[in-house]
């Protein structure tokens, strides 16, 4: 199965991937997602790839205005 769905997540600052993984594991345990290998510090968002529409809806519902 592939990651067919994408969602752009607002996140700023360094260590975006590490912070998103920490937030997702605490907020949405069991969510199956794929992240980019790296993101530049200057970007203000990151694309998260998801396997299903249900996963996308679950992430959208739990997403704060800005990921901590």
Biopython code that builds the backbone (N, CA, C, O; Angstrom):
import numpy as np
from Bio.PDB.StructureBuilder import StructureBuilder

atoms = [
    (1, "UNK", "N", (0.842, -1.177, 0.000)),
    (1, "UNK", "CA", (0.000, 0.000, 0.000)),
    (1, "UNK", "C", (0.890, 1.245, 0.000)),
    (1, "UNK", "O", (1.938, 1.261, 0.646)),
    (2, "UNK", "N", (0.482, 2.264, -0.709)),
    (2, "UNK", "CA", (1.292, 3.475, -0.805)),
    (2, "UNK", "C", (0.646, 4.623, -0.046)),
    (2, "UNK", "O", (-0.505, 4.546, 0.383)),
    (3, "UNK", "N", (1.407, 5.668, 0.103)),
    (3, "UNK", "CA", (0.926, 6.883, 0.757)),
    (3, "UNK", "C", (0.341, 7.787, -0.322)),
    (3, "UNK", "O", (1.064, 8.587, -0.917)),
    (4, "UNK", "N", (-0.955, 7.670, -0.577)),
    (4, "UNK", "CA", (-1.611, 8.364, -1.688)),
    (4, "UNK", "C", (-2.064, 9.777, -1.347)),
    (4, "UNK", "O", (-2.268, 10.588, -2.250)),
    (5, "UNK", "N", (-2.222, 10.086, -0.087)),
    (5, "UNK", "CA", (-2.812, 11.359, 0.318)),
    (5, "UNK", "C", (-1.771, 12.226, 1.004)),
    (5, "UNK", "O", (-0.904, 11.727, 1.721)),
    (6, "UNK", "N", (-1.866, 13.512, 0.780)),
    (6, "UNK", "CA", (-0.927, 14.451, 1.376)),
    (6, "UNK", "C", (-1.650, 15.561, 2.106)),
    (6, "UNK", "O", (-2.770, 15.928, 1.753)),
    (7, "UNK", "N", (-1.009, 16.084, 3.114)),
    (7, "UNK", "CA", (-1.545, 17.203, 3.874)),
    (7, "UNK", "C", (-0.382, 18.121, 4.232)),
    (7, "UNK", "O", (0.635, 17.668, 4.759)),
    (8, "UNK", "N", (-0.533, 19.400, 3.946)),
    (8, "UNK", "CA", (0.497, 20.377, 4.280)),
    (8, "UNK", "C", (0.253, 20.843, 5.713)),
    (8, "UNK", "O", (-0.813, 21.365, 6.040)),
    (9, "UNK", "N", (1.252, 20.646, 6.551)),
    (9, "UNK", "CA", (1.158, 20.952, 7.978)),
    (9, "UNK", "C", (1.953, 22.222, 8.275)),
    (9, "UNK", "O", (3.121, 22.316, 7.897)),
    (10, "UNK", "N", (1.337, 23.207, 8.947)),
    (10, "UNK", "CA", (2.088, 24.414, 9.312)),
    (10, "UNK", "C", (3.031, 24.128, 10.481)),
    (10, "UNK", "O", (2.594, 23.745, 11.566)),
    (11, "UNK", "N", (4.311, 24.317, 10.246)),
    (11, "UNK", "CA", (5.314, 24.082, 11.284)),
    (11, "UNK", "C", (6.538, 24.929, 10.947)),
    (11, "UNK", "O", (7.008, 24.919, 9.809)),
    (12, "UNK", "N", (7.047, 25.652, 11.919)),
    (12, "UNK", "CA", (8.191, 26.537, 11.690)),
    (12, "UNK", "C", (9.323, 26.194, 12.648)),
    (12, "UNK", "O", (9.116, 25.548, 13.675)),
    (13, "UNK", "N", (10.527, 26.639, 12.290)),
    (13, "UNK", "CA", (11.679, 26.450, 13.159)),
    (13, "UNK", "C", (12.462, 25.195, 12.830)),
    (13, "UNK", "O", (12.145, 24.475, 11.882)),
    (14, "UNK", "N", (13.489, 24.943, 13.625)),
    (14, "UNK", "CA", (14.345, 23.780, 13.387)),
    (14, "UNK", "C", (13.702, 22.487, 13.893)),
    (14, "UNK", "O", (12.735, 22.522, 14.654)),
    (15, "UNK", "N", (14.235, 21.372, 13.473)),
    (15, "UNK", "CA", (13.832, 20.034, 13.934)),
    (15, "UNK", "C", (12.349, 19.748, 13.686)),
    (15, "UNK", "O", (11.675, 19.176, 14.543)),
    (16, "UNK", "N", (11.844, 20.141, 12.521)),
    (16, "UNK", "CA", (10.432, 19.954, 12.183)),
    (16, "UNK", "C", (10.017, 18.483, 12.227)),
    (16, "UNK", "O", (8.976, 18.140, 12.786)),
    (17, "UNK", "N", (10.831, 17.632, 11.639)),
    (17, "UNK", "CA", (10.475, 16.217, 11.555)),
    (17, "UNK", "C", (10.429, 15.591, 12.948)),
    (17, "UNK", "O", (9.485, 14.872, 13.276)),
    (18, "UNK", "N", (11.431, 15.857, 13.753)),
    (18, "UNK", "CA", (11.485, 15.318, 15.117)),
    (18, "UNK", "C", (10.305, 15.822, 15.949)),
    (18, "UNK", "O", (9.688, 15.052, 16.685)),
    (19, "UNK", "N", (9.992, 17.110, 15.833)),
    (19, "UNK", "CA", (8.882, 17.676, 16.600)),
    (19, "UNK", "C", (7.541, 17.121, 16.135)),
    (19, "UNK", "O", (6.665, 16.850, 16.956)),
    (20, "UNK", "N", (7.372, 16.948, 14.812)),
    (20, "UNK", "CA", (6.115, 16.388, 14.316)),
    (20, "UNK", "C", (5.950, 14.950, 14.793)),
    (20, "UNK", "O", (4.866, 14.568, 15.233)),
    (21, "UNK", "N", (7.009, 14.148, 14.711)),
    (21, "UNK", "CA", (6.934, 12.757, 15.164)),
    (21, "UNK", "C", (6.544, 12.679, 16.640)),
    (21, "UNK", "O", (5.723, 11.848, 17.026)),
    (22, "UNK", "N", (7.129, 13.538, 17.453)),
    (22, "UNK", "CA", (6.811, 13.563, 18.876)),
    (22, "UNK", "C", (5.355, 13.954, 19.104)),
    (22, "UNK", "O", (4.648, 13.311, 19.880)),
    (23, "UNK", "N", (4.909, 15.010, 18.425)),
    (23, "UNK", "CA", (3.521, 15.465, 18.558)),
    (23, "UNK", "C", (2.555, 14.383, 18.083)),
    (23, "UNK", "O", (1.564, 14.106, 18.757)),
    (24, "UNK", "N", (2.827, 13.769, 16.938)),
    (24, "UNK", "CA", (1.933, 12.753, 16.375)),
    (24, "UNK", "C", (1.851, 11.521, 17.272)),
    (24, "UNK", "O", (0.769, 10.963, 17.454)),
    (25, "UNK", "N", (2.975, 11.094, 17.830)),
    (25, "UNK", "CA", (2.941, 9.903, 18.684)),
    (25, "UNK", "C", (2.169, 10.158, 19.973)),
    (25, "UNK", "O", (1.534, 9.247, 20.503)),
    (26, "UNK", "N", (2.216, 11.390, 20.483)),
    (26, "UNK", "CA", (1.466, 11.724, 21.693)),
    (26, "UNK", "C", (-0.007, 11.993, 21.412)),
    (26, "UNK", "O", (-0.865, 11.629, 22.216)),
    (27, "UNK", "N", (-0.308, 12.626, 20.282)),
    (27, "UNK", "CA", (-1.666, 13.054, 19.969)),
    (27, "UNK", "C", (-2.452, 12.018, 19.176)),
    (27, "UNK", "O", (-3.642, 11.817, 19.421)),
    (28, "UNK", "N", (-1.794, 11.362, 18.230)),
    (28, "UNK", "CA", (-2.465, 10.421, 17.325)),
    (28, "UNK", "C", (-1.716, 9.088, 17.273)),
    (28, "UNK", "O", (-1.119, 8.763, 16.247)),
    (29, "UNK", "N", (-1.735, 8.319, 18.347)),
    (29, "UNK", "CA", (-1.010, 7.048, 18.320)),
    (29, "UNK", "C", (-1.591, 6.123, 17.249)),
    (29, "UNK", "O", (-2.807, 6.040, 17.077)),
    (30, "UNK", "N", (-0.721, 5.444, 16.547)),
    (30, "UNK", "CA", (-1.160, 4.508, 15.523)),
    (30, "UNK", "C", (-1.373, 5.112, 14.149)),
    (30, "UNK", "O", (-1.715, 4.394, 13.210)),
    (31, "UNK", "N", (-1.179, 6.421, 14.008)),
    (31, "UNK", "CA", (-1.331, 7.070, 12.707)),
    (31, "UNK", "C", (-0.192, 6.630, 11.791)),
    (31, "UNK", "O", (0.979, 6.698, 12.166)),
    (32, "UNK", "N", (-0.546, 6.181, 10.592)),
    (32, "UNK", "CA", (0.456, 5.726, 9.630)),
    (32, "UNK", "C", (0.734, 6.851, 8.643)),
    (32, "UNK", "O", (-0.138, 7.215, 7.854)),
    (33, "UNK", "N", (1.947, 7.404, 8.683)),
    (33, "UNK", "CA", (2.304, 8.534, 7.837)),
    (33, "UNK", "C", (3.742, 8.397, 7.347)),
    (33, "UNK", "O", (4.507, 7.568, 7.839)),
    (34, "UNK", "N", (4.088, 9.225, 6.374)),
    (34, "UNK", "CA", (5.444, 9.262, 5.832)),
    (34, "UNK", "C", (5.866, 10.724, 5.746)),
    (34, "UNK", "O", (5.101, 11.569, 5.281)),
    (35, "UNK", "N", (7.082, 11.021, 6.193)),
    (35, "UNK", "CA", (7.597, 12.387, 6.189)),
    (35, "UNK", "C", (8.755, 12.509, 5.204)),
    (35, "UNK", "O", (9.376, 11.509, 4.844)),
    (36, "UNK", "N", (9.044, 13.739, 4.766)),
    (36, "UNK", "CA", (10.209, 13.924, 3.891)),
    (36, "UNK", "C", (11.495, 13.604, 4.651)),
    (36, "UNK", "O", (11.517, 13.608, 5.881)),
    (37, "UNK", "N", (12.557, 13.331, 3.910)),
    (37, "UNK", "CA", (13.847, 13.014, 4.534)),
    (37, "UNK", "C", (14.392, 14.193, 5.330)),
    (37, "UNK", "O", (14.983, 14.010, 6.394)),
    (38, "UNK", "N", (14.191, 15.404, 4.811)),
    (38, "UNK", "CA", (14.641, 16.610, 5.503)),
    (38, "UNK", "C", (13.816, 17.795, 5.027)),
    (38, "UNK", "O", (13.187, 17.747, 3.970)),
    (39, "UNK", "N", (13.829, 18.862, 5.827)),
    (39, "UNK", "CA", (13.146, 20.100, 5.449)),
    (39, "UNK", "C", (14.051, 21.276, 5.792)),
    (39, "UNK", "O", (14.709, 21.256, 6.831)),
    (40, "UNK", "N", (14.100, 22.293, 4.949)),
    (40, "UNK", "CA", (14.909, 23.475, 5.253)),
    (40, "UNK", "C", (14.339, 24.237, 6.455)),
    (40, "UNK", "O", (13.128, 24.241, 6.673)),
    (41, "UNK", "N", (15.203, 24.868, 7.218)),
    (41, "UNK", "CA", (14.771, 25.624, 8.394)),
    (41, "UNK", "C", (13.850, 26.767, 8.005)),
    (41, "UNK", "O", (12.917, 27.081, 8.745)),
    (42, "UNK", "N", (14.089, 27.395, 6.862)),
    (42, "UNK", "CA", (13.330, 28.595, 6.484)),
    (42, "UNK", "C", (11.897, 28.304, 6.041)),
    (42, "UNK", "O", (11.103, 29.237, 5.929)),
    (43, "UNK", "N", (11.542, 27.055, 5.786)),
    (43, "UNK", "CA", (10.174, 26.758, 5.363)),
    (43, "UNK", "C", (9.209, 26.899, 6.530)),
    (43, "UNK", "O", (9.603, 26.780, 7.690)),
    (44, "UNK", "N", (7.951, 27.150, 6.220)),
    (44, "UNK", "CA", (6.929, 27.316, 7.260)),
    (44, "UNK", "C", (5.900, 26.198, 7.227)),
    (44, "UNK", "O", (4.880, 26.269, 7.913)),
    (45, "UNK", "N", (6.159, 25.169, 6.433)),
    (45, "UNK", "CA", (5.234, 24.043, 6.359)),
    (45, "UNK", "C", (5.983, 22.782, 5.937)),
    (45, "UNK", "O", (7.139, 22.830, 5.516)),
    (46, "UNK", "N", (5.288, 21.658, 6.063)),
    (46, "UNK", "CA", (5.866, 20.372, 5.707)),
    (46, "UNK", "C", (4.729, 19.487, 5.199)),
    (46, "UNK", "O", (3.635, 19.500, 5.763)),
    (47, "UNK", "N", (4.980, 18.726, 4.145)),
    (47, "UNK", "CA", (3.958, 17.835, 3.605)),
    (47, "UNK", "C", (4.057, 16.474, 4.274)),
    (47, "UNK", "O", (5.120, 15.852, 4.294)),
    (48, "UNK", "N", (2.943, 16.023, 4.818)),
    (48, "UNK", "CA", (2.851, 14.714, 5.448)),
    (48, "UNK", "C", (2.072, 13.815, 4.492)),
    (48, "UNK", "O", (0.976, 14.174, 4.060)),
    (49, "UNK", "N", (2.623, 12.659, 4.161)),
    (49, "UNK", "CA", (1.945, 11.707, 3.283)),
    (49, "UNK", "C", (1.210, 10.686, 4.143)),
    (49, "UNK", "O", (1.744, 10.189, 5.134)),
    (50, "UNK", "N", (-0.041, 10.379, 3.741)),
    (50, "UNK", "CA", (-0.896, 9.481, 4.517)),
    (50, "UNK", "C", (-1.448, 8.375, 3.624)),
    (50, "UNK", "O", (-1.556, 8.548, 2.409)),
    (51, "UNK", "N", (-1.795, 7.248, 4.222)),
    (51, "UNK", "CA", (-2.274, 6.090, 3.460)),
    (51, "UNK", "C", (-3.750, 6.170, 3.087)),
    (51, "UNK", "O", (-4.141, 5.650, 2.041)),
    (52, "UNK", "N", (-4.576, 6.804, 3.908)),
    (52, "UNK", "CA", (-6.018, 6.779, 3.645)),
    (52, "UNK", "C", (-6.658, 8.137, 3.903)),
    (52, "UNK", "O", (-6.082, 9.008, 4.555)),
    (53, "UNK", "N", (-7.859, 8.287, 3.374)),
    (53, "UNK", "CA", (-8.633, 9.505, 3.602)),
    (53, "UNK", "C", (-8.975, 9.625, 5.083)),
    (53, "UNK", "O", (-9.018, 10.729, 5.626)),
    (54, "UNK", "N", (-9.216, 8.494, 5.730)),
    (54, "UNK", "CA", (-9.534, 8.496, 7.162)),
    (54, "UNK", "C", (-8.360, 9.025, 7.981)),
    (54, "UNK", "O", (-8.552, 9.791, 8.925)),
    (55, "UNK", "N", (-7.140, 8.615, 7.617)),
    (55, "UNK", "CA", (-5.946, 9.123, 8.307)),
    (55, "UNK", "C", (-5.804, 10.625, 8.099)),
    (55, "UNK", "O", (-5.443, 11.355, 9.022)),
    (56, "UNK", "N", (-6.090, 11.083, 6.884)),
    (56, "UNK", "CA", (-6.011, 12.515, 6.583)),
    (56, "UNK", "C", (-7.025, 13.295, 7.414)),
    (56, "UNK", "O", (-6.696, 14.342, 7.971)),
    (57, "UNK", "N", (-8.253, 12.793, 7.499)),
    (57, "UNK", "CA", (-9.293, 13.456, 8.288)),
    (57, "UNK", "C", (-8.930, 13.459, 9.772)),
    (57, "UNK", "O", (-9.161, 14.446, 10.470)),
    (58, "UNK", "N", (-8.369, 12.364, 10.244)),
    (58, "UNK", "CA", (-7.956, 12.264, 11.647)),
    (58, "UNK", "C", (-6.870, 13.286, 11.978)),
    (58, "UNK", "O", (-6.909, 13.926, 13.029)),
    (59, "UNK", "N", (-5.903, 13.433, 11.074)),
    (59, "UNK", "CA", (-4.829, 14.405, 11.281)),
    (59, "UNK", "C", (-5.365, 15.831, 11.204)),
    (59, "UNK", "O", (-5.001, 16.670, 12.027)),
    (60, "UNK", "N", (-6.221, 16.115, 10.233)),
    (60, "UNK", "CA", (-6.799, 17.461, 10.104)),
    (60, "UNK", "C", (-7.583, 17.849, 11.351)),
    (60, "UNK", "O", (-7.518, 18.997, 11.791)),
    (61, "UNK", "N", (-8.324, 16.903, 11.922)),
    (61, "UNK", "CA", (-9.137, 17.187, 13.104)),
    (61, "UNK", "C", (-8.278, 17.492, 14.330)),
    (61, "UNK", "O", (-8.664, 18.307, 15.168)),
    (62, "UNK", "N", (-7.130, 16.852, 14.440)),
    (62, "UNK", "CA", (-6.281, 17.017, 15.622)),
    (62, "UNK", "C", (-5.238, 18.112, 15.470)),
    (62, "UNK", "O", (-4.591, 18.493, 16.446)),
    (63, "UNK", "N", (-5.071, 18.618, 14.260)),
    (63, "UNK", "CA", (-3.998, 19.560, 13.968)),
    (63, "UNK", "C", (-4.228, 20.922, 14.617)),
    (63, "UNK", "O", (-5.270, 21.541, 14.400)),
    (64, "UNK", "N", (-3.260, 21.397, 15.417)),
    (64, "UNK", "CA", (-3.372, 22.754, 15.959)),
    (64, "UNK", "C", (-3.026, 23.776, 14.875)),
    (64, "UNK", "O", (-2.611, 23.399, 13.779)),
    (65, "UNK", "N", (-3.195, 25.048, 15.171)),
    (65, "UNK", "CA", (-2.873, 26.102, 14.205)),
    (65, "UNK", "C", (-1.406, 26.031, 13.789)),
    (65, "UNK", "O", (-1.067, 26.323, 12.642)),
    (66, "UNK", "N", (-0.546, 25.645, 14.712)),
    (66, "UNK", "CA", (0.883, 25.496, 14.439)),
    (66, "UNK", "C", (1.404, 24.347, 15.295)),
    (66, "UNK", "O", (1.221, 24.351, 16.512)),
    (67, "UNK", "N", (2.043, 23.378, 14.681)),
    (67, "UNK", "CA", (2.561, 22.227, 15.427)),
    (67, "UNK", "C", (3.652, 22.710, 16.377)),
    (67, "UNK", "O", (4.568, 23.416, 15.956)),
    (68, "UNK", "N", (3.565, 22.336, 17.657)),
    (68, "UNK", "CA", (4.566, 22.793, 18.639)),
    (68, "UNK", "C", (5.957, 22.251, 18.369)),
    (68, "UNK", "O", (6.891, 22.552, 19.111)),
]
sb = StructureBuilder()
sb.init_structure("model")
sb.init_model(0)
sb.init_chain("A")
sb.init_seg("    ")
for serial, (resi, resn, name, xyz) in enumerate(atoms, 1):
    if name == "N":
        sb.init_residue(resn, " ", resi, " ")
    sb.init_atom(name, np.array(xyz, "f"), 0.0, 1.0, " ", f" {name:<3s}", serial, name[0])
structure = sb.get_structure()
